[in-house]
Each structure stands twice: as structure tokens, then as C-alpha cells.
Amino acid sequence: MKKAKRNAVLILVIFALLTAGAVYAVLEGLGKDYIGRAKDIPLGLDLQGGVSVTYEVLETDATEEEIKTTIDKLQRRVDTYSPDAEVYQQGKRRIVAEIPVDTSKYDPNEILDSLGRPGKLEFIDPTNYEKFAAGEEYEAALTGSDVKNAQGGRYQENTGEDEYVVSLQLNDEGAVKFSDVTGANVGNPIYIVYDGNVVSAPTVREQISGGSAQIDGMADYEEASELANTIKIGALPLTLSELSSQIVGAKLGSDALRTSLIAGAIGLCLIFLLMIVIFRFPGFLSAVALSVYAVLELFFLNALHITLTLPGLAGIILSIGMAVDANVIIFTRIKEEIGAGKTVKTAVKAGFEKAMSAIIDGNITTIIAGVVLLLMGTGTVKGFARTLILGIILSMFTALVITRLLLNACVNLGLVNKKLYGAAKQPKITKYTKGFRYAGTFSAIIIVAALAFLFINKGTATRGNTLNFSLEFSGGTSTSVTFNEAMTLQQAEEKVLPVFDEVGIDSSKVQIQVVDNTNQVVFKTNSLDESKRSELADKLKETFSITDDKIDSENISSTISQETQRDAILAVVIASILMLIYIAVRFNDVRFGASAVLALIHDVMFVFFAYAALYLTVGGTFIACMLTIVGYSINSSIIIFDRIRENLKVMSVDKVGYDEIVNTSISQTFTRNIYTNLTTFITILMLNILGVPSLKEFTFTLMVGVVAGTYSSICITGPLWLWLRKHVVKKEAAVEKK
């Protein structure tokens, strides 16, 4: 006994030391690279502000080497705006540039303009320039491929005045060419031509060898920097076409981060309080374990270099709610064992053992949804998937390892008073199977209504489409403007639409969406090129006295939107099939898998009803929402199935029948369903109340999904399995019964 107590004390001391170390790592970091430091977690554009653009390489026969060279050159270009900028390849012929910058200091439209110049750079001597100017065939002395780097700068002359220059670094071949052309043209100009236009014509003072040179005569630093950037982009061997772009204001990003963190903190505190009230001492230990979970989440976000995005924050907060689920399952089992007369020590052991399979199965199915999102999603959806998967893995660790160690240690120290743990009373068995026809009728009405709204929306003048597709699904340009005061739809039409007409955009084709309880209005148009977007932004700033960071724009081509629609359907189908296979294998009964998939389709249709009836925006987060609901629905179904599987072993089918087993299983898991769904709902609700507008629709539909999942897990899933057993595979069931 003394040894058990010594071990318990040792476990608690080691836990306290490791926790303190983890907290230190999150606050200060480990090693010279400050691994794990929370303040160094990379932030996505939607939390930091900046510019994102996706290009397509027009040359269909582009080699991997040419694409790599293009990426390297673009990376040098974006580095002039931010050291955290990143350029990477997406698919075979797409290149993505993400540039986190303060949009109040840099004009994002100018960044897009400078990045999007795919033109040709040439250095031409006077003789060949005459041919060039006459439209005749000529030969350039150097091209952009001969330039390694170009940098704008300034220095002071003997007179004390600033001189602005562009410093050139040439490759070996370029150095030889430059030495030859400057040696032959001392006193003459060398024409720097970009995209057929002369951008500079510096005079050669002397022969230049060694591969370094300076172009002087710049009016200011901006001109020198612009020419340097032009020279660098001119080295691109490929032609790029913009497929999509997004501009996020710095203020919007910082507000999103702040409000989301506040929402997460409040949600976590409410969960702590709820767990302590419901589960008493184990609830307190779960609060400790969840705090460790939050610390580990921050540590690994930095250590694994996971870029935190707005949907990623939602994924973390959602996974916090789902982390509680494992604790609820365990503690509910412990209360049941104590209620059955077991000692606390025996009840704790049995509670973890009986909860293990349900926790593992439920979390693996959610991970399946996350992996599908990670493989098939793009941009912010991937961010959501990464944090969700990380959160699920950490939640299993904290529930099955940390909570178990803490609880066993406390039991060994003598904390075995049953009042500290509570005892579950034998639940009253409700005949849920008898109400299946009514629940099924109600669900059928909702599903039919969801489909009906597609036709209603299409025929309604104010809507005009089956669903409110965002640019990711429909293509076009979205301009989000935060005005100095709130506007109604009518005011936006009267005051803002004339601005669109002034810059040559047909206002009759502009869709307006006023964001509730904010000063934000979103205008959707056909796809606008960069110059038109810039012209519109300038006119809006002039007319309404607003700054750059109040205007966000996004442009997506029809190619991207068609692929998004295809990937959305594929993602849901693939995730559903994988889950069906997993459940069928784990439960050794395809009827469990079939009823689980039918239940998740039911829950998805409830959420789809909300999108159709309320005409909510169907965008990239729509896919994340649907797959999250799929994973959550399966998780709830597994709790019921796990209990049915257990009761099939301990209850005699011949004596009580399958109906009684299903009703007993649902009744036994009823409180678990309510508790775990309530805790998840609270975290999402806080994000909905306190979060930025772009998260409100996402979190609202998640809340609809949680409610639908609660309803289906109690009223649909079990009775549906019973119906399949009796009718769809009636003969097989009869054989098994004999």
C-alpha cells in the first residue's frame, strides 16, 4: 500500500515538472531555435493580413527545372515585401505565392501588379535598339536569365546628396556578355527593355567586368526598388496567368486572432465549470488534463511548423470540445460502475477499459474525415484539417494517458470517497424504437424541404441561384469593404453601386451582401483584372474616406471554382466510404456501417437545409463543415453501436429481443450524448458570438450539425440499425437467431 502511495506521489511530481517544462517551452521556447514558443507560431494571411495569389503556367510543356527556376525567382521577388513570404508549387502547373504584409503600409494591388508581370527582360545595345525600335529582327546582349539578383539601394555622393541605384549580380555567362557589351559601348546607353517597353537607359561610363554593376540615375528609392524587382521577375522562364488572388487587411486579421482566442478561452472555462459540476472530482482532473492539452497544442503548432489560419483556430476550438467527449465517456462509465456497487478503484479501472473502444473508434473516424480534407482541400481548409487532426491525436493522449495517470494516482492516495465521483442511477428505459416512424417522418420533411429550397432559391429574384455559392464555387471577384458606419442593403445600393458604374463595372450585375452587426458589405462581380480591382479600390477609398486595410478583395477563376465543386463532392463521398469500411470491419457487421452512413447523410442534409433555407454562403469552409459533421455524426453513432455490441453479449436476445437491446443501449448513453454535445456546442457558440463575420456562418452551421447529430444519435441511429436488421437482411438475421 505504501509503495502504491509512493508511486502515486512520484507520478504527480513528474507530471507537475513535465507540465511546468511544457509551459516554459510554450512561453520561452527550447534551444536556440526557440522550438515550441507560442508567439512564434506562423500565422496565415487571414490572421496576419497580406496577399495570396495562384498562378497557372501557360506553357503546357514546361519542365520541372523551368518551374523550379520560376519559383526561385518569384521567391526572391516576394522576399522584398516580407521575410515570411512563401512560394510553392501546387499540382503540376500551378504556383502559389503567399505574402503576409501589413496592408496599411503596402498597397496590395501594387504587389499583385508587380508579381503578375510575366514579361520578357532584355539588355539591348544602341545598334540593336534601332532595329528593335523599327520593328526589325534584333539580338539582345543579355536577357533576364543572365541576372542572378538585383537590389534597389542608395548611397551618398561627395556632395552629400542621396544617389539611388540598382545593384546587379550576374551569373558567369552573363558577366562575360556584360563585359563585352559595356566594353564596346563606353559613352553610349544600354537599353533595359521589359515587355517591349524601355524601363531604363543608363549610360556606360566604363567597361564593367566581374559580374557586378550599378544602374544609377533613379529619381528615388521607390523607382530603384521597382526597377530591381522588374529585373528579377524578368528572369522568369515561364509565362504565368493569375487564377485566383486574395487580399486580407491587417486589422481584420488581428481582430480575427484576438476574438477567436477570447472565444476559445471563455469556452474552455465554461467547459471546466460544467465538467466539475457534472463529474465532481474527475471533472476537476479533466480540467487539468485539458489545460495540458491546450499547452501541448500550442507547442506542437510551432514545433511542426503548422501555419495557423482562421479555420485552423476553429479546428482547435472544435477539437477542444471533442477532447471533452473522451472524458465524458470515461467518467460516465465510472459513475455507472459505482452505481452498480463497485468500489471506486474497480470502477475507475472498468470505466477506462469499457470506454477505450468507443473512444478509439470515434476518434479514428474523425481523423479519417480530417485526412480526406488534408488531401483534397486547399488553402484554409487544409489549415482546419491539420489542427483538427493534431487536436484529435492530443485529445486521445490526454484522455487515455494523462487523465488515467492522474485519476489512478489520486485513487492510490486514498481519494476513494464515492461522493467525490458520483453514482449513476439505473436509467429508465425509453421505447425509442416505437417513435422511429415519427422521427423518420420529421427527418424526411426536413430533407425534402432542403431539396425544395434549391428550386425556391433559383426562382426568387433576390436570390437567383440554388445556393449562395462563394467565389470558390462560382468564380469571380469579391470586394469586402468595412465602411465607417453600418449600411443597410438599400443604402449600399444607393451609395456604393454608383461607384462601380464610375469605374466601368456594370452595377446591375453586382451582388451585395450586408454582414449583420458590422460595418462590412461584400460586393460580388464577374472576374476583374488587377488594374480594374485597383481602380475600384482607389475610388472607394476616395469616395468613403477609408484606408487600404478596410478593403479586402478575392479573385477566383472559373477553372478553380469548377475544381472546388468537384473536390467537395469527392471529399464527402470518399470520407463516407472509408468510414463505412472502417465501421463494418470494426463491428464485424455491415449493418452497423450502413446505418452509420445513412445517419451521417441525414445529419449532412440537416446542415444542407440550413444552407439552402437561410441562403448561407457556400464556400471553402462549407467542405470543412460538412466533413466535420460527418466525423462528428459517426462519432456519436459509434457510442450507440459500441453499447449495442456490448449489450448483445450480456443480454439474451431470445428473452428480451433486439428492440429492448436497442432501447436499453440508447437510454444508457443518453446522458453521455447530452453532455458531450453540450460541451462541443458551447465552444462553437462562443466562437459564433465573439468571432469575426467570416466565422459566424461556419460556426452556425456547425451548431446545426451538432444539434442534428444529437437528435439522430438518440432517435435515428439505433432504430435504423434495428430496421435494417429486421427488413433489409431479415433472412440472415433469422438464420443467426436459430
C-alpha positions in Angstrom: 0.0 0.0 0.0 2.8 2.4 0.9 4.6 1.6 -2.3 1.4 2.4 -4.3 1.2 5.8 -2.5 4.9 6.5 -3.1 4.4 5.7 -6.8 1.3 7.9 -6.9 3.2 10.9 -5.4 6.1 10.3 -7.8 3.7 10.3 -10.8 2.1 13.6 -9.6 5.5 15.2 -9.1 6.8 14.1 -12.5 3.5 15.3 -14.1 3.9 18.7 -12.4 7.5 19.0 -13.6 6.7 18.0 -17.1 3.8 20.3 -17.2 6.0 23.2 -16.0 8.5 22.4 -18.6 5.8 22.4 -21.3 4.5 25.7 -20.1 8.1 27.1 -20.2 8.6 25.8 -23.7 5.4 27.5 -24.9 6.3 30.8 -23.3 10.1 30.9 -24.0 10.9 28.1 -26.5 13.5 25.4 -26.4 17.0 25.7 -27.7 18.5 28.4 -30.0 15.6 28.0 -32.4 13.0 28.6 -29.6 11.1 25.4 -30.6 7.5 25.4 -29.3 7.3 29.1 -28.5 3.6 30.1 -28.9 4.3 33.6 -30.1 6.3 32.3 -33.0 3.5 30.1 -34.4 3.3 31.1 -38.1 0.0 32.9 -38.9 -1.9 32.6 -42.1 -2.9 35.5 -44.2 -6.4 35.6 -42.7 -4.9 36.2 -39.2 -2.0 38.4 -40.2 -3.1 40.2 -43.3 -1.5 40.0 -46.7 -1.7 38.9 -50.3 -2.2 35.4 -51.8 -2.2 34.7 -55.5 -2.3 31.4 -57.5 -0.8 31.3 -61.0 -1.1 28.8 -63.8 1.9 28.1 -66.1 0.6 28.6 -69.6 3.3 26.5 -71.2 1.9 23.0 -71.3 5.4 21.5 -72.0 7.1 23.3 -69.0 9.8 21.2 -67.4 10.3 20.6 -63.7 13.5 22.6 -63.9 11.8 25.6 -65.5 9.0 25.6 -62.9 11.6 25.3 -60.1 13.5 28.2 -61.5 10.3 30.3 -61.8 9.5 29.5 -58.1 13.0 30.5 -57.0 12.8 33.8 -58.9 9.3 34.6 -57.6 10.6 33.8 -54.1 13.3 36.4 -54.4 10.7 38.8 -55.6 8.3 38.3 -52.7 11.1 38.4 -50.2 11.4 42.1 -50.8 8.0 42.5 -49.2 8.2 40.1 -46.3 10.8 37.6 -45.0 7.9 35.2 -44.2 6.6 35.1 -47.7 6.4 31.7 -49.3 6.2 30.5 -52.9 5.4 26.8 -53.6 4.1 24.5 -56.4 0.5 23.2 -56.3 -0.2 20.4 -58.6 1.7 20.1 -61.9 1.4 23.6 -63.4 0.3 25.9 -60.6 2.4 28.2 -58.4 1.1 29.8 -55.2 2.6 32.9 -53.6 1.6 33.9 -50.1 2.9 37.2 -48.8 2.0 38.2 -45.2 2.3 42.0 -45.1 0.8 45.0 -43.3 -1.6 46.2 -46.0 -1.8 49.6 -44.4 1.9 50.1 -45.3 2.0 48.3 -48.7 -0.6 48.7 -51.5 -1.7 45.1 -52.0 -2.9 45.8 -55.5 0.6 47.1 -56.4 2.1 43.9 -55.0 -0.3 41.8 -57.2 0.6 44.0 -60.2 4.3 43.6 -59.8 4.1 39.9 -59.2 1.8 39.3 -62.1 4.1 40.7 -64.8 5.3 37.6 -66.6 7.1 39.6 -69.3 10.4 39.4 -71.0 13.6 41.4 -69.9 16.3 42.3 -72.3 19.5 44.5 -72.3 20.0 45.9 -75.8 22.9 47.9 -77.2 22.3 51.0 -79.4 22.8 49.3 -82.7 20.2 46.6 -81.9 17.9 49.1 -80.3 17.5 50.9 -83.6 16.3 47.6 -85.1 14.1 47.0 -82.1 12.5 50.5 -82.4 11.9 49.9 -86.1 10.2 46.6 -85.5 13.0 44.7 -87.2 14.7 41.5 -86.0 17.4 42.3 -83.4 19.6 40.5 -80.9 19.7 41.3 -77.2 23.0 41.5 -75.4 21.6 39.9 -72.2 18.3 38.6 -71.1 16.7 38.1 -67.7 18.1 34.6 -67.4 21.6 36.1 -67.2 20.7 38.0 -64.0 21.2 36.3 -60.6 19.9 39.2 -58.4 19.0 42.9 -58.5 18.6 45.1 -55.4 17.5 48.7 -55.1 19.5 51.0 -52.8 21.0 54.4 -52.2 24.3 55.9 -51.2 25.6 59.5 -50.6 27.8 61.2 -53.1 30.6 63.6 -52.1 28.1 66.4 -52.3 26.1 64.8 -49.5 23.1 64.1 -51.8 21.5 60.8 -51.9 22.0 58.8 -55.1 19.5 56.0 -55.9 20.9 52.9 -57.8 20.1 49.4 -58.7 22.9 46.9 -57.9 23.1 43.9 -60.3 24.6 40.5 -59.8 25.1 38.5 -63.0 25.8 34.8 -63.4 29.1 33.6 -65.0 27.7 33.7 -68.6 26.0 37.0 -68.0 29.2 38.5 -66.6 31.1 37.7 -69.8 28.3 39.1 -72.0 28.0 42.3 -69.9 31.8 42.9 -70.0 31.7 42.6 -73.8 28.7 44.9 -74.4 29.9 47.6 -71.9 33.4 47.5 -73.3 32.1 48.1 -76.8 29.7 50.9 -75.8 31.5 53.2 -73.4 29.7 56.6 -73.5 26.6 55.1 -75.0 23.4 53.9 -73.4 22.4 50.3 -72.8 18.6 50.0 -73.1 16.8 47.9 -70.5 13.6 46.7 -72.1 10.8 44.9 -70.2 7.7 43.6 -72.0 8.6 45.7 -75.1 8.9 48.9 -73.0 12.1 50.8 -72.2 12.2 51.0 -68.4 15.7 52.5 -68.2 18.6 53.5 -70.4 21.7 54.0 -68.3 24.9 55.4 -69.9 28.0 53.2 -69.8 30.9 55.0 -68.1 33.5 52.3 -68.4 33.8 48.6 -69.2 32.3 46.5 -66.4 33.6 43.1 -65.6 33.4 40.8 -62.6 29.6 40.2 -62.8 28.6 43.2 -60.7 27.2 46.5 -61.9 25.2 49.5 -60.9 22.4 51.4 -62.7 22.2 54.9 -61.5 20.0 57.9 -62.3 17.0 56.8 -60.3 14.7 59.6 -59.0 14.0 58.0 -55.7 14.3 54.7 -53.7 10.8 53.5 -54.9 11.9 53.8 -58.6 15.2 52.0 -57.8 13.3 49.2 -56.0 10.7 48.9 -58.7 13.4 48.6 -61.4 15.2 46.0 -59.3 12.1 44.0 -58.9 11.3 44.2 -62.6 14.8 42.9 -63.4 14.3 39.9 -61.0 10.9 39.0 -62.3 12.2 39.3 -65.9 14.3 36.3 -65.3 11.2 34.0 -65.2 11.5 31.4 -67.9 7.7 30.8 -68.0 4.5 32.8 -68.6 2.1 33.0 -65.6 -1.6 33.6 -65.7 -3.5 34.6 -62.5 -6.1 32.1 -61.5 -7.1 33.5 -58.1 -6.0 36.1 -55.6 -6.9 37.3 -52.2 -6.2 40.4 -50.2 -6.7 40.4 -46.4 -6.5 43.6 -44.4 -4.1 43.6 -41.4 -6.7 44.9 -39.0 -9.2 42.2 -40.0 -6.5 39.5 -39.4 -5.5 40.8 -35.9 -9.2 41.2 -34.9 -9.9 37.6 -36.0 -7.0 36.2 -33.9 -7.9 38.2 -30.8 -11.6 37.4 -30.8 -11.0 33.7 -31.6 -8.6 33.4 -28.7 -11.0 35.1 -26.4 -13.8 32.8 -27.6 -11.6 29.7 -27.0 -10.6 30.8 -23.5 -14.2 31.5 -22.5 -15.4 28.2 -24.0 -12.7 26.3 -22.2 -13.5 27.9 -18.8 -17.2 27.1 -19.3 -16.3 23.5 -20.1 -14.2 23.3 -16.9 -17.1 24.5 -14.8 -19.6 22.2 -16.5 -17.3 19.1 -16.1 -16.7 19.9 -12.4 -20.4 20.3 -11.7 -21.4 17.1 -13.5 -18.5 14.8 -12.7 -17.1 16.3 -9.5 -13.5 15.3 -8.7 -12.9 13.5 -12.0 -14.2 16.6 -13.7 -11.6 18.7 -12.0 -8.9 16.3 -13.1 -10.2 16.5 -16.7 -9.9 20.4 -16.5 -6.2 19.9 -15.5 -5.7 17.4 -18.4 -7.5 19.8 -20.9 -5.2 22.6 -19.8 -2.2 20.4 -20.6 -3.9 19.6 -23.9 -4.1 23.3 -24.7 -0.4 23.8 -23.9 0.6 20.8 -26.0 -1.5 22.0 -28.9 0.4 25.4 -28.9 3.8 23.6 -28.5 3.2 21.3 -31.5 1.8 24.0 -33.7 5.2 25.7 -33.5 7.3 22.6 -33.4 5.6 21.1 -36.5 5.6 24.5 -38.3 1.8 24.3 -38.8 0.6 27.7 -40.1 -2.4 28.8 -38.0 -5.4 30.0 -40.1 -8.8 31.2 -39.1 -10.5 27.9 -39.9 -7.5 26.3 -38.1 -8.4 28.2 -35.0 -11.9 26.9 -35.4 -10.4 23.4 -35.7 -8.6 23.8 -32.4 -11.6 25.1 -30.6 -13.7 22.3 -32.0 -11.2 19.7 -31.1 -11.2 21.1 -27.5 -14.9 20.4 -27.4 -14.3 16.9 -28.8 -11.5 16.3 -26.3 -14.1 16.6 -23.6 -16.0 13.8 -25.3 -13.5 11.1 -24.3 -13.5 12.3 -20.7 -17.3 12.3 -20.7 -17.4 8.7 -22.0 -14.9 7.5 -19.3 -16.5 9.4 -16.4 -20.0 8.3 -17.3 -18.8 4.7 -17.4 -17.1 5.2 -14.0 -20.4 6.5 -12.5 -22.3 3.6 -13.9 -19.8 1.1 -12.3 -20.1 2.9 -8.9 -23.9 2.9 -9.3 -23.7 -0.9 -9.8 -22.0 -1.3 -6.4 -18.3 -1.4 -7.5 -15.5 0.2 -5.4 -14.0 3.4 -6.7 -10.7 1.7 -7.7 -12.5 -1.1 -9.5 -14.9 1.4 -11.2 -12.1 3.5 -12.4 -10.3 0.5 -14.0 -13.5 -0.8 -15.6 -14.5 2.7 -16.8 -11.3 3.2 -18.8 -11.4 -0.4 -20.2 -15.0 -0.2 -21.3 -14.7 3.3 -22.8 -11.5 2.5 -24.7 -13.0 1.0 -27.9 -15.6 3.7 -28.3 -13.0 6.5 -27.8 -10.6 5.0 -30.3 -13.2 4.2 -32.9 -14.8 7.6 -32.6 -11.6 9.5 -32.9 -10.2 7.4 -35.8 -13.4 8.1 -37.9 -12.9 11.8 -37.2 -9.3 11.6 -38.2 -10.4 9.9 -41.5 -12.5 13.0 -42.3 -9.5 15.2 -41.4 -7.2 13.2 -43.6 -9.6 13.5 -46.6 -9.8 17.2 -46.0 -6.0 17.4 -45.8 -5.5 15.5 -49.1 -8.3 17.1 -51.1 -8.8 20.5 -49.6 -6.9 23.7 -50.4 -5.7 26.7 -48.5 -7.5 27.4 -45.3 -9.4 24.1 -45.4 -6.0 22.3 -45.1 -5.3 24.5 -42.1 -8.5 23.4 -40.5 -7.7 19.7 -41.2 -4.1 20.0 -39.8 -5.3 21.5 -36.5 -8.2 19.1 -36.2 -6.0 16.0 -36.7 -3.4 17.3 -34.3 -6.2 18.1 -31.8 -7.8 14.7 -32.0 -4.4 12.9 -31.5 -3.6 15.1 -28.5 -7.1 14.6 -27.1 -6.7 10.9 -27.1 -3.4 11.2 -25.4 -4.6 13.5 -22.7 -7.8 11.3 -22.0 -6.3 7.9 -22.2 -2.9 8.6 -20.7 -2.8 11.8 -18.6 -6.3 11.6 -17.2 -5.8 7.9 -16.4 -2.5 8.5 -14.6 -3.9 11.4 -12.6 -7.1 9.5 -11.6 -5.2 6.3 -10.7 -2.7 8.3 -8.7 -5.4 10.1 -6.7 -7.2 6.8 -6.0 -4.0 5.2 -4.7 -3.5 8.3 -2.4 -6.8 7.4 -0.8 -9.3 9.7 -2.6 -11.9 6.9 -2.8 -15.0 8.5 -1.3 -17.8 7.7 -3.7 -19.3 11.2 -3.1 -16.3 12.7 -5.0 -17.2 10.7 -8.1 -21.0 10.4 -8.0 -23.0 7.3 -8.9 -25.2 6.9 -11.9 -28.7 5.6 -11.3 -30.1 2.9 -13.5 -31.6 4.7 -16.4 -35.3 4.5 -17.2 -35.7 2.5 -20.5 -37.5 4.6 -23.1 -39.1 2.9 -26.1 -37.1 4.9 -28.7 -37.8 2.3 -31.4 -41.5 3.0 -31.2 -41.0 6.6 -32.1 -38.8 5.8 -35.1 -41.7 6.3 -37.6 -42.4 9.8 -36.2 -38.7 10.8 -36.1 -38.2 9.4 -39.6 -41.2 11.4 -40.9 -39.8 14.6 -39.3 -36.4 14.0 -40.8 -37.9 13.2 -44.2 -39.8 16.6 -44.1 -36.5 18.4 -43.4 -34.7 16.6 -46.2 -37.5 17.2 -48.8 -37.6 20.9 -47.7 -33.8 21.2 -48.2 -34.2 20.0 -51.8 -37.3 22.1 -52.3 -35.4 25.3 -51.3 -33.0 24.7 -54.2 -35.8 25.3 -56.6 -37.3 28.1 -54.5 -34.0 29.9 -54.4 -33.5 29.6 -58.1 -36.9 31.2 -58.8 -36.5 34.0 -56.3 -35.4 37.4 -57.7 -33.5 38.3 -54.5 -31.5 35.0 -54.6 -31.4 33.8 -58.2 -29.4 30.7 -57.6 -29.9 27.3 -56.0 -27.3 28.1 -53.3 -25.4 31.1 -52.3 -22.1 30.0 -53.9 -19.0 31.9 -52.9 -16.3 32.7 -55.4 -14.6 29.4 -54.6 -17.6 27.7 -56.2 -18.8 30.2 -58.8 -15.7 32.2 -59.8 -15.5 36.0 -60.0 -14.3 38.8 -57.8 -15.4 39.6 -54.2 -14.7 43.0 -52.7 -15.3 43.3 -49.0 -15.5 46.8 -47.6 -15.6 47.9 -44.0 -17.2 51.4 -44.0 -17.0 54.0 -41.3 -20.7 53.3 -40.4 -23.1 50.4 -40.9 -25.2 50.3 -44.1 -28.4 48.6 -45.0 -28.8 46.8 -48.3 -30.8 49.8 -49.7 -28.1 52.3 -48.6 -25.4 50.1 -50.2 -27.3 50.0 -53.5 -27.9 53.8 -53.4 -24.4 55.0 -52.2 -21.9 52.4 -53.3 -23.2 50.9 -56.6 -22.7 54.2 -58.5 -19.0 53.9 -57.7 -18.9 50.7 -59.6 -20.5 52.4 -62.6 -18.0 55.2 -62.4 -15.1 52.8 -62.9 -16.8 50.9 -65.7 -18.3 47.9 -63.8 -22.0 47.2 -64.6 -23.7 47.7 -61.2 -26.8 45.8 -62.4 -24.6 42.6 -62.2 -23.2 43.3 -58.8 -24.4 41.1 -55.9 -24.5 42.7 -52.4 -24.3 41.0 -49.1 -24.5 43.1 -45.9 -22.8 41.4 -42.9 -25.1 41.5 -39.9 -24.0 43.6 -36.8 -20.9 45.0 -38.6 -20.0 47.8 -41.0 -18.9 45.3 -43.6 -20.5 44.9 -47.0 -19.4 42.3 -49.6 -19.8 43.0 -53.3 -19.6 40.1 -55.8 -18.9 40.8 -59.5 -17.7 39.0 -62.6 -13.9 38.4 -62.6 -12.0 41.7 -62.6 -8.4 42.1 -63.6 -5.8 43.6 -61.3 -6.0 47.1 -62.8 -9.8 47.2 -62.5 -9.6 46.0 -58.9 -7.0 48.6 -58.1 -9.1 51.3 -59.8 -12.2 50.3 -57.8 -10.3 50.2 -54.5 -8.9 53.7 -55.1 -12.4 55.1 -55.9 -13.9 53.5 -52.8 -11.1 55.0 -50.6 -11.7 58.4 -52.2 -15.5 58.4 -52.0 -15.9 57.0 -48.5 -12.7 58.2 -46.8 -11.5 54.7 -45.9 -8.0 53.2 -45.8 -6.4 50.3 -47.6 -6.8 47.9 -44.7 -10.6 48.4 -44.8 -10.8 46.8 -48.3 -10.2 43.1 -48.9 -10.6 41.5 -52.3 -10.6 38.0 -53.7 -10.5 36.8 -57.3 -11.0 33.2 -58.4 -11.2 31.9 -62.0 -13.9 29.6 -63.2 -11.3 26.8 -63.5 -10.6 26.9 -59.8 -14.4 27.1 -58.9 -15.2 24.0 -61.0 -12.4 22.0 -59.4 -13.6 23.1 -55.9 -17.2 21.8 -56.6 -15.8 18.5 -57.9 -13.4 18.1 -54.9 -16.2 19.0 -52.4 -18.4 16.1 -53.7 -15.5 13.7 -53.9 -14.3 14.5 -50.4 -17.7 13.8 -48.8 -18.1 10.6 -50.8 -14.6 9.3 -50.1 -14.8 10.1 -46.4 -18.2 8.3 -46.2 -17.0 5.2 -48.0 -13.8 5.0 -45.8 -15.9 5.3 -42.6 -18.4 2.7 -43.8 -15.5 0.3 -44.4 -13.9 1.0 -41.0 -17.1 0.5 -39.0 -18.1 -2.6 -40.9 -14.7 -4.1 -40.2 -14.5 -3.0 -36.5 -18.1 -4.1 -35.7 -18.0 -7.2 -38.0 -21.4 -6.2 -39.3 -22.1 -4.2 -42.4 -25.4 -3.1 -41.0 -23.6 -1.0 -38.4 -21.7 0.7 -41.2 -24.7 1.1 -43.4 -26.9 2.7 -40.6 -24.0 4.9 -39.6 -23.5 6.2 -43.1 -27.3 6.8 -43.5 -27.3 8.7 -40.2 -24.4 10.9 -41.3 -26.2 11.6 -44.6 -29.2 12.5 -42.5 -27.1 15.0 -40.4 -25.4 16.4 -43.5 -28.9 17.1 -45.1 -30.0 18.9 -41.9 -27.0 21.2 -42.3 -27.7 21.5 -46.0 -31.2 22.6 -45.1 -29.7 25.5 -43.1 -27.5 26.5 -46.1 -30.4 26.4 -48.5 -33.2 27.9 -46.3 -31.1 30.7 -44.9 -29.1 31.2 -48.1 -25.8 30.9 -46.3 -22.5 31.3 -48.2 -21.3 28.0 -49.7 -17.5 28.4 -49.8 -14.3 26.6 -48.9 -15.4 26.2 -45.3 -18.6 24.5 -46.5 -16.4 21.4 -47.3 -14.8 21.6 -43.8 -18.1 22.0 -42.2 -19.7 19.0 -44.0 -16.8 16.7 -43.3 -16.6 17.8 -39.6 -20.3 17.0 -39.3 -19.6 13.6 -41.0 -16.9 12.8 -38.5 -18.9 14.1 -35.5 -22.0 12.2 -36.6 -20.0 8.9 -37.0 -18.5 9.5 -33.5 -22.0 9.8 -32.0 -23.2 6.7 -33.8 -20.2 4.7 -32.6 -21.2 5.4 -29.0 -24.6 3.8 -29.6 -23.2 0.9 -31.6 -20.5 0.2 -29.0 -23.2 -0.1 -26.3 -25.4 -2.3 -28.6 -22.4 -4.5 -29.3 -21.7 -4.8 -25.5 -25.4 -5.5 -24.6 -25.7 -8.2 -27.3 -23.1 -10.1 -25.3 -24.7 -9.7 -21.8 -28.4 -9.6 -22.7 -30.3 -12.6 -24.1 -31.8 -11.8 -27.5 -34.2 -14.7 -27.1 -35.6 -13.3 -23.8 -35.7 -9.6 -24.5 -35.4 -9.2 -28.3 -33.4 -6.7 -30.3 -35.9 -3.9 -29.7 -35.2 -4.0 -25.9 -31.4 -4.1 -26.5 -31.5 -1.1 -28.7 -33.8 0.9 -26.3 -31.6 0.0 -23.4 -28.4 1.0 -25.2 -29.8 4.4 -26.2 -31.1 5.0 -22.7 -27.7 4.1 -21.2 -25.9 6.5 -23.5 -28.4 9.3 -23.4 -26.7 11.4 -20.7 -23.3 11.0 -22.4 -24.8 12.2 -25.7 -26.3 15.3 -24.0 -23.2 16.1 -22.0 -20.6 15.7 -24.8 -22.8 17.6 -27.4 -23.4 20.3 -24.9 -19.7 20.9 -24.3 -18.9 20.9 -28.0 -21.8 23.2 -28.6 -20.6 25.7 -26.0 -17.1 26.0 -27.6 -18.6 26.6 -31.1 -21.2 29.0 -29.7 -18.5 31.2 -28.1 -16.7 31.4 -31.4 -20.0 32.3 -33.1 -20.8 35.0 -30.6 -17.3 36.5 -30.4 -15.7 35.5 -33.7 -15.3 37.7 -36.8 -18.1 37.7 -39.5 -16.3 35.2 -41.7 -16.6 32.6 -39.0 -20.1 33.2 -37.9 -21.8 31.3 -40.8 -19.3 28.4 -40.4 -19.8 28.1 -36.7 -23.6 28.5 -37.0 -23.8 25.5 -39.4 -21.6 23.5 -37.1 -24.0 24.2 -34.3 -26.9 23.0 -36.5 -24.8 19.9 -37.2 -24.2 19.2 -33.5 -27.9 19.5 -32.8 -28.7 17.2 -35.7 -26.1 14.7 -34.6 -27.6 14.7 -31.0 -31.1 14.1 -32.4 -30.0 11.4 -34.8 -27.9 9.5 -32.3 -30.9 9.3 -30.0 -33.8 8.9 -32.3 -32.4 7.6 -35.7 -29.2 5.6 -35.5 -30.2 2.8 -33.2 -33.7 2.3 -34.6 -32.3 2.5 -38.1 -29.8 -0.4 -37.4 -32.8 -2.4 -35.9 -34.9 -1.7 -39.1 -32.0 -2.8 -41.3 -31.6 -6.0 -39.2 -35.3 -6.8 -39.4 -36.1 -5.9 -43.0 -33.1 -5.5 -45.3 -31.3 -8.6 -44.0 -34.3 -10.4 -42.5 -33.4 -13.8 -43.7 -29.8 -13.6 -42.4 -31.0 -12.4 -39.1 -33.4 -15.3 -38.8 -30.6 -17.8 -39.5 -28.4 -16.1 -36.8 -31.2 -16.3 -34.3 -31.6 -20.0 -34.8 
